[in-house]
């Protein structure tokens, strides 16, 4: 069918209508007319792929990456970066209105990133290919097949170099073919990396031999984690963490801890999420390694940092010790927010939330709505779950500000900071 693309929707697809049926296709631009082959047909909508572009948008640009549309990592490389920001703002506001009933009429401050070279973390799949050569890359769009790559322009220079060195090891067959996956994380200076590897088995190698091989090939390795799936055993070679600088603070981040992936905007996000906030008590829920806890301690007498991942709280406790005596006290709780909130009876001056993509549970939303905190800051990586959660919170809170952080240029993902103010009627 021929389809006129009306708009972009969350998830990276464009939407048009044909005979009353909503049709979604990727890698298109609003205003384009495309010939579409349908892959899935439901009662009220269908999904397909573009066979050819009948009328091209004047705003379409040539993608920088040769693997764009094959690799599943990027969705918007055919769009100019300023247009990506504009579309993301529209998608965010439309999603909040449609799913949450939040019709925000105020300004949305947009924080742009460098459009390429921004990622400080990468996960690569490794698969055997024809001729016994093992390849490294990402999954193809909408598939479990490997898209082998020799470049990735959204990676930091250090991670691009790491990818090239790993690819060389595999092509020269210097590393066991049983390697299944690799994750690399670079520090704030883009100099040192954490490397986590997963092998189906180590073959006839020891962890020390594999570690020596990898360190020789990749001198930037600060710490190396090796996983042998056949024995479900981990071998750590190195300290287990690196130090990541954000402004004048240095965070310990371990192999199994979460940290924001955009090396250009992490400081701005931490600053905006914690600015204009002071008082006696702040709760930092889903605290991770303490990205927000540490700056909050500069303006609050007490900060309670709640994190359910024990690996992250080990890093968090070390980060807390690094600022002990300089700022307010930070108390670390290794538990989930669902466990912590029913047991706290103090009224906080601020609650900061940075949950995973699934958002808040019903129990957490219910507790937050009656917490009495005058100020809630919600950092979200998914507009859909953010809209659902705001709908539940806005019986007692009102939206006081929205900021968009483009932590993921070239993709449909978007980070949002929402400030919530307790309604006077709820006090």
C-alpha positions as a Markdown table, in Angstrom:
| # | Residue | x | y | z |
|---|---|---|---|---|
| 1 | Unk | 0.0 | 0.0 | 0.0 |
| 2 | Unk | 1.0 | 3.7 | -0.3 |
| 3 | Unk | 1.0 | 5.5 | 3.0 |
| 4 | Unk | 1.3 | 9.2 | 3.9 |
| 5 | Unk | 3.3 | 9.5 | 7.1 |
| 6 | Unk | 1.4 | 11.8 | 9.5 |
| 7 | Unk | 3.7 | 11.8 | 12.5 |
| 8 | Unk | 6.3 | 9.9 | 14.5 |
| 9 | Unk | 5.2 | 8.0 | 17.6 |
| 10 | Unk | 7.1 | 6.7 | 20.6 |
| 11 | Unk | 9.0 | 3.6 | 19.7 |
| 12 | Unk | 10.8 | 4.9 | 16.6 |
| 13 | Unk | 8.0 | 4.4 | 14.0 |
| 14 | Unk | 6.0 | 6.7 | 11.8 |
| 15 | Unk | 2.2 | 6.4 | 11.6 |
| 16 | Unk | -0.2 | 6.9 | 8.7 |
| 17 | Unk | -3.7 | 5.7 | 8.0 |
| 18 | Unk | -5.1 | 3.5 | 5.2 |
| 19 | Unk | -8.9 | 2.9 | 5.0 |
| 20 | Unk | -9.2 | 3.7 | 8.7 |
| 21 | Unk | -6.4 | 1.4 | 9.7 |
| 22 | Unk | -3.4 | 2.9 | 11.6 |
| 23 | Unk | -0.2 | 1.6 | 10.0 |
| 24 | Unk | 3.2 | 1.9 | 11.7 |
| 25 | Unk | 6.5 | 1.8 | 9.8 |
| 26 | Unk | 10.1 | 2.6 | 10.9 |
| 27 | Unk | 12.8 | 4.8 | 9.3 |
| 28 | Unk | 10.4 | 7.4 | 7.8 |
| 29 | Unk | 9.8 | 11.1 | 8.2 |
| 30 | Unk | 6.5 | 13.0 | 8.7 |
| 31 | Unk | 5.1 | 14.2 | 5.3 |
| 32 | Unk | 6.7 | 11.4 | 3.3 |
| 33 | Unk | 4.7 | 9.1 | 1.1 |
| 34 | Unk | 6.0 | 5.5 | 1.2 |
| 35 | Unk | 5.2 | 2.2 | -0.4 |
| 36 | Unk | 4.7 | -0.2 | 2.5 |
| 37 | Unk | 4.7 | -4.0 | 2.7 |
| 38 | Unk | 2.7 | -5.2 | 5.7 |
| 39 | Unk | 4.4 | -7.7 | 8.1 |
| 40 | Unk | 1.7 | -7.8 | 10.8 |
| 41 | Unk | -2.1 | -7.1 | 10.5 |
| 42 | Unk | -4.3 | -6.7 | 13.6 |
| 43 | Unk | -7.9 | -5.5 | 13.9 |
| 44 | Unk | -7.2 | -1.9 | 14.4 |
| 45 | Unk | -3.6 | -1.4 | 13.3 |
| 46 | Unk | -0.8 | -2.9 | 11.2 |
| 47 | Unk | 2.9 | -2.8 | 11.0 |
| 48 | Unk | 5.1 | -3.0 | 7.9 |
| 49 | Unk | 8.3 | -2.0 | 6.3 |
| 50 | Unk | 9.2 | 0.6 | 3.6 |
| 51 | Unk | 9.7 | -0.9 | 0.1 |
| 52 | Unk | 10.5 | 2.5 | -1.4 |
| 53 | Unk | 10.0 | 6.2 | -0.8 |
| 54 | Unk | 7.5 | 7.7 | -3.2 |
| 55 | Unk | 7.8 | 11.3 | -1.9 |
| 56 | Unk | 10.8 | 12.1 | 0.2 |
| 57 | Unk | 10.8 | 14.6 | 3.0 |
| 58 | Unk | 13.0 | 17.6 | 2.2 |
| 59 | Unk | 14.4 | 17.3 | 5.7 |
| 60 | Unk | 15.7 | 13.7 | 5.2 |
| 61 | Unk | 19.5 | 13.4 | 5.6 |
| 62 | Unk | 22.0 | 10.7 | 4.8 |
| 63 | Unk | 22.8 | 8.5 | 7.8 |
| 64 | Unk | 26.3 | 8.6 | 9.1 |
| 65 | Unk | 26.4 | 4.8 | 9.9 |
| 66 | Unk | 26.4 | 2.3 | 7.0 |
| 67 | Unk | 24.5 | -0.2 | 9.2 |
| 68 | Unk | 21.6 | 2.2 | 9.8 |
| 69 | Unk | 18.2 | 0.4 | 9.3 |
| 70 | Unk | 19.9 | -3.0 | 9.6 |
| 71 | Unk | 21.2 | -2.5 | 13.1 |
| 72 | Unk | 18.5 | -2.2 | 15.8 |
| 73 | Unk | 20.3 | 0.5 | 17.8 |
| 74 | Unk | 19.4 | 3.7 | 16.0 |
| 75 | Unk | 16.0 | 4.9 | 14.7 |
| 76 | Unk | 16.5 | 8.5 | 13.6 |
| 77 | Unk | 19.8 | 8.9 | 11.8 |
| 78 | Unk | 17.8 | 9.9 | 8.7 |
| 79 | Unk | 16.6 | 13.0 | 10.5 |
| 80 | Unk | 18.5 | 16.2 | 11.2 |
| 81 | Unk | 19.4 | 16.5 | 14.9 |
| 82 | Unk | 17.3 | 19.6 | 15.6 |
| 83 | Unk | 14.3 | 17.8 | 14.0 |
| 84 | Unk | 14.9 | 14.8 | 16.3 |
| 85 | Unk | 14.7 | 17.1 | 19.3 |
| 86 | Unk | 11.5 | 18.7 | 18.0 |
| 87 | Unk | 9.8 | 15.4 | 17.3 |
| 88 | Unk | 10.8 | 14.0 | 20.7 |
| 89 | Unk | 9.3 | 17.0 | 22.5 |
| 90 | Unk | 6.0 | 16.5 | 20.5 |
| 91 | Unk | 6.0 | 12.7 | 21.3 |
| 92 | Unk | 6.6 | 13.3 | 25.0 |
| 93 | Unk | 3.8 | 15.8 | 25.4 |
| 94 | Unk | 1.4 | 13.7 | 23.3 |
| 95 | Unk | 2.2 | 10.6 | 25.3 |
| 96 | Unk | 1.7 | 12.4 | 28.6 |
| 97 | Unk | -1.7 | 13.8 | 27.4 |
| 98 | Unk | -3.0 | 10.5 | 25.8 |
| 99 | Unk | -1.9 | 8.1 | 28.5 |
| 100 | Unk | -1.8 | 10.3 | 31.6 |
| 101 | Unk | -4.2 | 13.1 | 31.0 |
| 102 | Unk | -1.3 | 15.5 | 31.6 |
| 103 | Unk | -1.9 | 18.5 | 29.2 |
| 104 | Unk | 1.1 | 20.6 | 29.9 |
| 105 | Unk | 0.9 | 24.1 | 28.5 |
| 106 | Unk | 4.1 | 25.4 | 29.9 |
| 107 | Unk | 7.6 | 25.4 | 28.4 |
| 108 | Unk | 9.7 | 22.3 | 28.0 |
| 109 | Unk | 13.4 | 23.0 | 28.5 |
| 110 | Unk | 15.3 | 20.8 | 26.0 |
| 111 | Unk | 18.9 | 19.8 | 26.8 |
| 112 | Unk | 20.6 | 18.7 | 23.6 |
| 113 | Unk | 23.6 | 16.4 | 23.4 |
| 114 | Unk | 26.4 | 16.1 | 20.9 |
| 115 | Unk | 24.5 | 13.9 | 18.3 |
| 116 | Unk | 27.4 | 11.4 | 17.9 |
| 117 | Unk | 30.2 | 10.0 | 20.1 |
| 118 | Unk | 28.1 | 10.3 | 23.3 |
| 119 | Unk | 27.7 | 6.7 | 24.6 |
| 120 | Unk | 29.9 | 5.7 | 27.5 |
| 121 | Unk | 28.5 | 2.1 | 27.6 |
| 122 | Unk | 28.0 | -0.5 | 24.9 |
| 123 | Unk | 26.8 | -4.1 | 24.8 |
| 124 | Unk | 28.0 | -6.3 | 21.9 |
| 125 | Unk | 26.8 | -9.7 | 20.8 |
| 126 | Unk | 29.3 | -12.2 | 19.5 |
| 127 | Unk | 28.3 | -15.0 | 17.1 |
| 128 | Unk | 30.2 | -17.5 | 14.9 |
| 129 | Unk | 29.8 | -16.9 | 11.2 |
| 130 | Unk | 30.8 | -18.7 | 8.0 |
| 131 | Unk | 34.4 | -19.8 | 7.6 |
| 132 | Unk | 34.7 | -20.2 | 11.4 |
| 133 | Unk | 35.2 | -16.4 | 11.8 |
| 134 | Unk | 33.5 | -15.1 | 14.9 |
| 135 | Unk | 31.8 | -11.7 | 14.4 |
| 136 | Unk | 30.8 | -8.9 | 16.8 |
| 137 | Unk | 28.0 | -6.4 | 16.6 |
| 138 | Unk | 24.4 | -5.7 | 17.6 |
| 139 | Unk | 21.1 | -7.4 | 16.9 |
| 140 | Unk | 19.4 | -6.5 | 13.7 |
| 141 | Unk | 16.3 | -4.4 | 13.9 |
| 142 | Unk | 13.3 | -6.6 | 14.9 |
| 143 | Unk | 15.4 | -9.7 | 14.8 |
| 144 | Unk | 17.7 | -12.0 | 16.9 |
| 145 | Unk | 20.2 | -12.2 | 14.0 |
| 146 | Unk | 23.5 | -10.5 | 14.4 |
| 147 | Unk | 24.4 | -7.3 | 12.5 |
| 148 | Unk | 28.2 | -7.5 | 12.5 |
| 149 | Unk | 29.8 | -4.0 | 12.6 |
| 150 | Unk | 33.2 | -2.5 | 12.3 |
| 151 | Unk | 32.1 | 1.0 | 13.5 |
| 152 | Unk | 29.4 | 2.6 | 15.6 |
| 153 | Unk | 29.4 | 6.5 | 15.5 |
| 154 | Unk | 27.3 | 6.9 | 18.6 |
| 155 | Unk | 30.0 | 5.4 | 20.8 |
| 156 | Unk | 32.7 | 7.4 | 22.5 |
| 157 | Unk | 36.1 | 7.3 | 20.9 |
| 158 | Unk | 37.4 | 4.9 | 23.6 |
| 159 | Unk | 34.5 | 2.5 | 23.0 |
| 160 | Unk | 35.0 | 2.7 | 19.2 |
| 161 | Unk | 38.6 | 1.8 | 19.8 |
| 162 | Unk | 37.6 | -1.1 | 22.1 |
| 163 | Unk | 35.2 | -2.5 | 19.5 |
| 164 | Unk | 38.0 | -2.4 | 16.8 |
| 165 | Unk | 40.4 | -4.2 | 19.1 |
| 166 | Unk | 37.9 | -6.9 | 20.0 |
| 167 | Unk | 37.0 | -7.3 | 16.3 |
| 168 | Unk | 40.7 | -7.8 | 15.6 |
| 169 | Unk | 41.1 | -10.5 | 18.2 |
| 170 | Unk | 38.2 | -12.4 | 16.8 |
| 171 | Unk | 39.3 | -12.1 | 13.2 |
| 172 | Unk | 42.8 | -13.3 | 14.1 |
| 173 | Unk | 41.2 | -16.1 | 16.2 |
| 174 | Unk | 43.2 | -15.1 | 19.2 |
| 175 | Unk | 40.3 | -15.4 | 21.6 |
| 176 | Unk | 38.1 | -18.5 | 22.1 |
| 177 | Unk | 35.1 | -18.8 | 19.8 |
| 178 | Unk | 33.0 | -19.5 | 22.8 |
| 179 | Unk | 32.9 | -15.7 | 23.6 |
| 180 | Unk | 29.2 | -14.8 | 23.5 |
| 181 | Unk | 28.9 | -11.2 | 24.6 |
| 182 | Unk | 30.9 | -8.1 | 25.8 |
| 183 | Unk | 29.9 | -5.0 | 27.8 |
| 184 | Unk | 32.2 | -2.0 | 28.0 |
| 185 | Unk | 31.9 | 1.1 | 30.1 |
| 186 | Unk | 34.2 | 4.1 | 29.8 |
| 187 | Unk | 35.0 | 6.7 | 32.5 |
| 188 | Unk | 34.1 | 10.4 | 32.3 |
| 189 | Unk | 37.5 | 11.2 | 30.7 |
| 190 | Unk | 37.0 | 8.5 | 28.1 |
| 191 | Unk | 40.3 | 7.0 | 29.1 |
| 192 | Unk | 39.8 | 3.8 | 31.1 |
| 193 | Unk | 37.1 | 1.1 | 30.8 |
| 194 | Unk | 35.3 | -1.7 | 32.6 |
| 195 | Unk | 35.1 | -4.7 | 30.4 |
| 196 | Unk | 32.6 | -7.5 | 31.2 |
| 197 | Unk | 32.8 | -10.7 | 29.1 |
| 198 | Unk | 30.6 | -13.7 | 28.9 |
| 199 | Unk | 31.9 | -17.0 | 27.5 |
| 200 | Unk | 30.0 | -20.2 | 26.9 |
| 201 | Unk | 33.1 | -21.8 | 28.4 |
| 202 | Unk | 36.8 | -20.9 | 28.8 |
| 203 | Unk | 37.9 | -23.8 | 26.7 |
| 204 | Unk | 41.4 | -24.8 | 27.7 |
| 205 | Unk | 42.2 | -21.4 | 29.0 |
| 206 | Unk | 42.4 | -20.1 | 32.6 |
| 207 | Unk | 40.8 | -16.8 | 33.6 |
| 208 | Unk | 44.3 | -15.4 | 34.1 |
| 209 | Unk | 45.4 | -16.4 | 30.5 |
| 210 | Unk | 42.2 | -14.8 | 29.0 |
| 211 | Unk | 42.7 | -11.7 | 31.1 |
| 212 | Unk | 46.3 | -11.3 | 30.0 |
| 213 | Unk | 45.3 | -11.7 | 26.4 |
| 214 | Unk | 42.5 | -9.1 | 26.7 |
| 215 | Unk | 44.7 | -6.6 | 28.7 |
| 216 | Unk | 47.5 | -6.8 | 26.2 |
| 217 | Unk | 45.1 | -6.1 | 23.3 |
| 218 | Unk | 43.1 | -3.5 | 25.2 |
| 219 | Unk | 45.4 | -1.5 | 27.5 |
| 220 | Unk | 42.6 | 0.8 | 28.6 |
| 221 | Unk | 41.0 | -1.9 | 30.7 |
| 222 | Unk | 40.8 | -0.8 | 34.4 |
| 223 | Unk | 38.9 | -3.9 | 35.5 |
| 224 | Unk | 37.9 | -7.1 | 33.8 |
| 225 | Unk | 35.0 | -9.5 | 34.7 |
| 226 | Unk | 34.9 | -12.9 | 33.0 |
| 227 | Unk | 31.9 | -15.1 | 33.1 |
| 228 | Unk | 32.0 | -18.9 | 32.3 |
| 229 | Unk | 28.4 | -19.9 | 31.6 |
| 230 | Unk | 29.2 | -23.6 | 31.6 |
| 231 | Unk | 30.1 | -23.3 | 35.3 |
| 232 | Unk | 28.1 | -20.2 | 36.0 |
| 233 | Unk | 31.2 | -18.8 | 37.5 |
| 234 | Unk | 32.6 | -15.2 | 37.5 |
| 235 | Unk | 36.3 | -14.3 | 37.6 |
| 236 | Unk | 37.3 | -10.7 | 38.5 |
| 237 | Unk | 40.6 | -9.4 | 37.4 |
| 238 | Unk | 41.1 | -5.9 | 38.8 |
| 239 | Unk | 39.4 | -3.7 | 41.3 |
| 240 | Unk | 35.9 | -4.3 | 40.1 |
| 241 | Unk | 35.1 | -0.6 | 39.4 |
| 242 | Unk | 36.3 | 2.6 | 37.9 |
| 243 | Unk | 36.0 | 6.2 | 39.0 |
| 244 | Unk | 33.6 | 8.4 | 36.9 |
| 245 | Unk | 34.0 | 12.2 | 37.2 |
| 246 | Unk | 30.8 | 14.4 | 37.2 |
| 247 | Unk | 31.8 | 18.0 | 37.8 |
| 248 | Unk | 33.9 | 18.0 | 41.0 |
| 249 | Unk | 32.6 | 14.7 | 42.2 |
| 250 | Unk | 34.0 | 11.3 | 41.5 |
| 251 | Unk | 31.7 | 8.2 | 41.6 |
| 252 | Unk | 32.8 | 4.7 | 42.0 |
| 253 | Unk | 30.9 | 2.6 | 39.4 |
| 254 | Unk | 31.2 | -1.2 | 39.4 |
| 255 | Unk | 30.7 | -3.8 | 36.7 |
| 256 | Unk | 27.1 | -4.6 | 37.8 |
| 257 | Unk | 26.0 | -1.0 | 38.6 |
| 258 | Unk | 23.8 | 1.3 | 36.5 |
| 259 | Unk | 25.1 | 4.7 | 35.4 |
| 260 | Unk | 23.7 | 7.1 | 32.8 |
| 261 | Unk | 25.1 | 6.4 | 29.3 |
| 262 | Unk | 25.4 | 9.9 | 27.9 |
| 263 | Unk | 28.9 | 11.3 | 28.8 |
| 264 | Unk | 27.9 | 14.8 | 27.7 |
| 265 | Unk | 24.7 | 15.3 | 29.7 |
| 266 | Unk | 25.1 | 13.3 | 32.9 |
| 267 | Unk | 26.4 | 16.4 | 34.7 |
| 268 | Unk | 23.5 | 18.6 | 33.5 |
| 269 | Unk | 20.9 | 15.9 | 34.5 |
| 270 | Unk | 22.4 | 15.6 | 38.0 |
| 271 | Unk | 22.5 | 19.4 | 38.4 |
| 272 | Unk | 19.0 | 20.1 | 37.2 |
| 273 | Unk | 17.4 | 17.3 | 39.2 |
| 274 | Unk | 18.9 | 18.6 | 42.4 |
| 275 | Unk | 18.9 | 22.3 | 42.0 |
| 276 | Unk | 16.7 | 24.7 | 44.0 |
| 277 | Unk | 16.1 | 22.1 | 46.7 |
| 278 | Unk | 17.2 | 22.3 | 50.3 |
| 279 | Unk | 15.9 | 21.3 | 53.7 |
| 280 | Unk | 16.1 | 18.8 | 56.5 |
| 281 | Unk | 15.4 | 15.5 | 54.7 |
| 282 | Unk | 15.6 | 14.2 | 51.1 |
| 283 | Unk | 14.7 | 10.7 | 49.9 |
| 284 | Unk | 16.6 | 9.4 | 46.9 |
| 285 | Unk | 14.7 | 6.4 | 45.7 |
| 286 | Unk | 16.3 | 4.0 | 43.1 |
| 287 | Unk | 19.6 | 5.8 | 44.1 |
| 288 | Unk | 22.0 | 3.6 | 42.1 |
| 289 | Unk | 25.6 | 4.6 | 42.9 |
| 290 | Unk | 24.5 | 8.0 | 44.3 |
| 291 | Unk | 24.5 | 10.3 | 41.2 |
| 292 | Unk | 21.8 | 12.5 | 42.9 |
| 293 | Unk | 22.5 | 11.6 | 46.5 |
| 294 | Unk | 25.8 | 13.3 | 46.7 |
| 295 | Unk | 24.7 | 16.7 | 45.3 |
| 296 | Unk | 21.6 | 16.5 | 47.5 |
| 297 | Unk | 23.7 | 16.1 | 50.6 |
| 298 | Unk | 25.2 | 19.6 | 49.9 |
| 299 | Unk | 21.8 | 21.2 | 50.6 |
| 300 | Unk | 20.0 | 18.8 | 52.9 |
| 301 | Unk | 20.9 | 17.9 | 56.5 |
| 302 | Unk | 20.0 | 14.2 | 55.8 |
| 303 | Unk | 19.7 | 12.2 | 52.6 |
| 304 | Unk | 18.3 | 8.6 | 52.7 |
| 305 | Unk | 19.5 | 6.8 | 49.6 |
| 306 | Unk | 17.4 | 3.7 | 48.8 |
| 307 | Unk | 18.7 | 1.1 | 46.3 |
| 308 | Unk | 17.7 | -2.6 | 45.9 |
| 309 | Unk | 20.8 | -3.7 | 44.0 |
| 310 | Unk | 23.5 | -4.9 | 46.4 |
| 311 | Unk | 26.3 | -4.3 | 43.8 |
| 312 | Unk | 25.2 | -0.7 | 43.4 |
| 313 | Unk | 24.9 | -0.1 | 47.1 |
| 314 | Unk | 28.5 | -1.2 | 47.6 |
| 315 | Unk | 29.5 | 1.5 | 45.1 |
| 316 | Unk | 27.1 | 3.9 | 46.8 |
| 317 | Unk | 28.5 | 3.3 | 50.3 |
| 318 | Unk | 32.0 | 4.0 | 48.9 |
| 319 | Unk | 30.8 | 7.2 | 47.3 |
| 320 | Unk | 29.2 | 8.3 | 50.5 |
| 321 | Unk | 32.4 | 7.8 | 52.4 |
| 322 | Unk | 34.2 | 10.0 | 49.9 |
| 323 | Unk | 32.1 | 13.0 | 50.9 |
| 324 | Unk | 31.7 | 12.2 | 54.7 |
| 325 | Unk | 32.1 | 15.3 | 56.8 |
| 326 | Unk | 31.8 | 17.7 | 53.9 |
| 327 | Unk | 28.1 | 17.8 | 53.5 |
| 328 | Unk | 24.9 | 16.5 | 55.2 |
| 329 | Unk | 24.7 | 12.8 | 56.2 |
| 330 | Unk | 23.8 | 10.2 | 53.7 |
| 331 | Unk | 22.1 | 7.0 | 54.9 |
| 332 | Unk | 22.2 | 4.0 | 52.6 |
| 333 | Unk | 19.4 | 1.5 | 52.6 |
| 334 | Unk | 19.9 | -1.7 | 50.6 |
| 335 | Unk | 16.2 | -2.5 | 49.9 |
| 336 | Unk | 13.6 | -1.8 | 47.3 |
| 337 | Unk | 11.4 | 1.3 | 47.5 |
| 338 | Unk | 8.4 | -1.0 | 48.1 |
| 339 | Unk | 10.0 | -2.3 | 51.3 |
| 340 | Unk | 11.4 | 1.1 | 52.5 |
| 341 | Unk | 8.4 | 3.4 | 52.1 |
| 342 | Unk | 5.9 | 1.6 | 54.4 |
| 343 | Unk | 8.5 | 1.8 | 57.2 |
| 344 | Unk | 9.3 | 5.5 | 57.0 |
| 345 | Unk | 7.1 | 7.9 | 58.9 |
| 346 | Unk | 9.1 | 11.1 | 58.5 |
| 347 | Unk | 7.8 | 13.7 | 56.2 |
| 348 | Unk | 10.6 | 14.5 | 53.6 |
| 349 | Unk | 11.2 | 17.9 | 52.1 |
| 350 | Unk | 12.1 | 16.3 | 48.8 |
| 351 | Unk | 11.6 | 12.9 | 47.1 |
| 352 | Unk | 13.7 | 12.2 | 44.0 |
| 353 | Unk | 12.8 | 9.2 | 41.8 |
| 354 | Unk | 14.9 | 7.6 | 39.1 |
| 355 | Unk | 13.1 | 4.2 | 38.5 |
| 356 | Unk | 13.9 | 1.7 | 35.8 |
| 357 | Unk | 12.0 | 1.7 | 32.5 |
| 358 | Unk | 9.0 | -0.1 | 34.1 |
| 359 | Unk | 8.4 | 2.9 | 36.3 |
| 360 | Unk | 6.8 | 2.8 | 39.7 |
| 361 | Unk | 4.8 | 0.0 | 41.2 |
| 362 | Unk | 1.2 | 0.5 | 42.4 |
| 363 | Unk | 2.4 | 0.3 | 46.0 |
| 364 | Unk | 5.1 | 3.0 | 45.5 |
| 365 | Unk | 2.7 | 5.3 | 43.7 |
| 366 | Unk | 0.2 | 5.0 | 46.5 |
| 367 | Unk | 2.8 | 5.7 | 49.2 |
| 368 | Unk | 4.2 | 8.7 | 47.3 |
| 369 | Unk | 0.7 | 10.2 | 46.8 |
| 370 | Unk | 0.3 | 10.4 | 50.6 |
| 371 | Unk | 3.9 | 11.1 | 51.5 |
| 372 | Unk | 3.3 | 14.8 | 52.3 |
| 373 | Unk | 6.5 | 15.8 | 50.5 |
| 374 | Unk | 6.1 | 19.3 | 49.1 |
| 375 | Unk | 8.5 | 18.6 | 46.2 |
| 376 | Unk | 8.9 | 15.4 | 44.1 |
| 377 | Unk | 11.4 | 15.2 | 41.2 |
| 378 | Unk | 10.8 | 12.3 | 38.8 |
| 379 | Unk | 13.6 | 11.3 | 36.3 |
| 380 | Unk | 12.1 | 8.9 | 33.7 |
| 381 | Unk | 13.5 | 7.1 | 30.7 |
| 382 | Unk | 10.1 | 6.0 | 29.3 |
| 383 | Unk | 7.3 | 8.5 | 28.6 |
| 384 | Unk | 4.6 | 5.8 | 28.6 |
| 385 | Unk | 5.3 | 4.6 | 32.2 |
| 386 | Unk | 5.9 | 8.2 | 33.3 |
| 387 | Unk | 2.4 | 9.2 | 32.0 |
| 388 | Unk | 0.8 | 6.3 | 33.9 |
| 389 | Unk | 2.7 | 7.2 | 37.1 |
| 390 | Unk | 1.9 | 10.9 | 36.9 |
| 391 | Unk | -1.8 | 10.1 | 36.4 |
| 392 | Unk | -1.7 | 8.4 | 39.7 |
| 393 | Unk | 0.3 | 11.1 | 41.5 |
| 394 | Unk | -1.6 | 14.1 | 40.2 |
| 395 | Unk | -4.5 | 13.7 | 42.5 |
| 396 | Unk | -2.4 | 15.2 | 45.2 |
| 397 | Unk | 0.4 | 16.7 | 43.1 |
| 398 | Unk | 0.5 | 19.1 | 40.1 |
| 399 | Unk | 3.2 | 19.3 | 37.4 |
| 400 | Unk | 5.4 | 22.3 | 38.0 |
| 401 | Unk | 8.0 | 21.8 | 35.3 |
| 402 | Unk | 9.1 | 19.5 | 32.5 |
| 403 | Unk | 12.6 | 19.2 | 31.1 |
| 404 | Unk | 13.7 | 16.9 | 28.3 |
| 405 | Unk | 17.3 | 15.5 | 28.2 |
| 406 | Unk | 18.3 | 13.9 | 24.9 |
| 407 | Unk | 20.5 | 11.2 | 26.5 |
| 408 | Unk | 20.0 | 8.9 | 23.4 |
| 409 | Unk | 20.5 | 10.9 | 20.1 |
| 410 | Unk | 19.6 | 9.0 | 16.9 |
| 411 | Unk | 17.2 | 6.8 | 18.9 |
| 412 | Unk | 13.6 | 7.2 | 20.0 |
| 413 | Unk | 14.5 | 7.0 | 23.7 |
| 414 | Unk | 14.1 | 10.2 | 25.8 |
| 415 | Unk | 14.9 | 11.1 | 29.4 |
| 416 | Unk | 12.5 | 13.4 | 31.2 |
| 417 | Unk | 12.7 | 15.3 | 34.4 |
| 418 | Unk | 9.3 | 16.3 | 35.9 |
| 419 | Unk | 9.0 | 18.5 | 38.9 |
| 420 | Unk | 5.8 | 17.9 | 41.0 |
| 421 | Unk | 4.5 | 20.3 | 43.6 |
| 422 | Unk | 2.0 | 19.2 | 46.2 |
| 423 | Unk | -1.4 | 20.7 | 45.7 |
| 424 | Unk | -2.6 | 23.2 | 48.4 |
| 425 | Unk | -5.8 | 21.2 | 48.7 |
| 426 | Unk | -3.8 | 18.1 | 49.6 |
| 427 | Unk | -2.0 | 19.8 | 52.6 |
